[in-house]
């Protein structure tokens, strides 16, 4: 998670305060994520007062935000942010583990067992 936005990855244009931030990448090279069709570069307008963002990754290096109009008109509690404000997060690596339980830990991912 975190780090620099990859050079070949294009964050969708937007007019929202705080911009759409690069969160990090989920790599299909992780054995537990090998089912992914491609690496997923995660983006999100984290400073907005918005519940859902719909992203079309048909082009993995140039995704499209489907509800762009909603994002561009959503407010933020961070009034000093401009539409080109950007924060780079420190890189943090982690790995996935298999489990059949849902313990109270940070995050869950993958394909549900019943599929």
N, C-alpha and C positions, 0 to 999 in steps of 0.2 A: 504494500500500500504506500501511497505517497510517491515522491520523486518527481523527476522532470516529465513533462508531457513528451511522448515519443515524437521525433521529428516528422514521421510520416502520418501522424494522427492529427486530424483537424477537428477541433472543438466547434460545434455548430455556432453560427453567428447568433447573437441575441442582444437585446436591449435592456436586460434586467440588471438591477443594481447588484453589484457583487459578482456578476458574470456567472457563467457555468464553470465550475471548478473541476480540475482533473483530480480524481480521488486515488487512482492507482490501476493496477492491472491484475486480472485473474488469468493465469497462464495455463493453457492446456498441456504444458509440459509436466505439470504436477500430475503424478499418477492418478490421484483421486479426481482430477478434473479433465482427464483425457477424453471424456465424452463430449466436451465442448467442440464445436466445429472450428473455432478460432479463438485466439486470445481476446479477452474482452477488456478494453480500456474503459474504466468506469468514470462517468461524469455525472455531476449533479449541481444544481444551483443552491448550495447548502445554506446560503444566507437569506433565502426567500421564505416567506410565510406560505409555503405551498405543501400540499399533501402528496401529490403524485406527479411524476414526470414520466412521460411515455417516450421511449427512445427506440428508433428503428435502426438496427445494426445490420441491415442488408448489405451495406458497405462497411465492413468492420473498422476501416481507417477514416471514414467520414460519415459518422452516424447523423441521423436527422432527428430533431425533437418534434414529435407529432403535435403536442399541445403547446407550440411555441407562442401563440398569441396569449394564452393564459399566463405563461411564464413571464413574458415581456410586460405584462400589466399587473403582476402580483407585487404586493408591498414587501417591505423589509423593516425589521426593527433597527437595522444598522444604517442610520441616515447618512453617515459620512462615506459610504461606499458609492463608487461610480460604476458605470457599466463595464469599464475596463479594469476594475480592481481584480487582482488575482493573488492567491496565496499558494505558495509551494510548501507542501508538507514533507517532513523528513521521511526518508525511505525506511519502511519497516517490513521485514520478511516474516512470513508465517507459513505453516503447512496445514494441510487438511488431514483429518483422521476419520476412519470409518466408525460408526456407532449405530446401534439399533435402538438406542434410547435418546431421549431429548433432555440431557442434563441441563442444569441451569448454568450455562456457560455462554460466552460471547459468540453469537452467530451460528447459523446453520446454512448449508448450501447443498447443492447436488440434486440428483433425481430421487424422488420419493421411492421407498422400497417397493411399494405395490405396483410400480410401473415396470 
